[in-house]
Amino acid sequence: MEPPKPDSSPKYLWNPLSEDYHTAYDSKPYTVRSLEISEFPAYIANKIAKNLAQYIVLKRGVKTNYEDEYNAALEEITVKL
């Protein structure tokens, strides 16, 4: 039996910051440009989204509850078409 293949359907992320966000997945560099929507395979976008949401919360500063602010940032950056 073969292992399941990663979800490679497209997923879109929005970077609300005034700076590009750089990260890596499986040793490959990826960039989510400032104030732009970027397209990635879903399995990569999911990982980038988690990291970008954490970065946004830390960049803005935690004001009340980290988990609520993280979930709000995750919702903000995930583009629904």
Rosetta blueprint (number, residue, H / E / L):
1 M L
2 E L
3 P L
4 P L
5 K L
6 P L
7 D L
8 S L
9 S L
10 P E
11 K E
12 Y E
13 L E
14 W E
15 N L
16 P L
17 L L
18 S L
19 E L
20 D L
21 Y E
22 H E
23 T E
24 A E
25 Y E
26 D L
27 S L
28 K E
29 P E
30 Y E
31 T E
32 V E
33 R L
34 S L
35 L L
36 E L
37 I E
38 S E
39 E E
40 F E
41 P E
42 A H
43 Y H
44 I H
45 A H
46 N H
47 K H
48 I H
49 A H
50 K H
51 N H
52 L H
53 A H
54 Q H
55 Y H
56 I H
57 V H
58 L H
59 K H
60 R H
61 G L
62 V L
63 K L
64 T L
65 N L
66 Y H
67 E H
68 D H
69 E H
70 Y H
71 N H
72 A H
73 A H
74 L H
75 E H
76 E H
77 I H
78 T E
79 V E
80 K L
81 L L
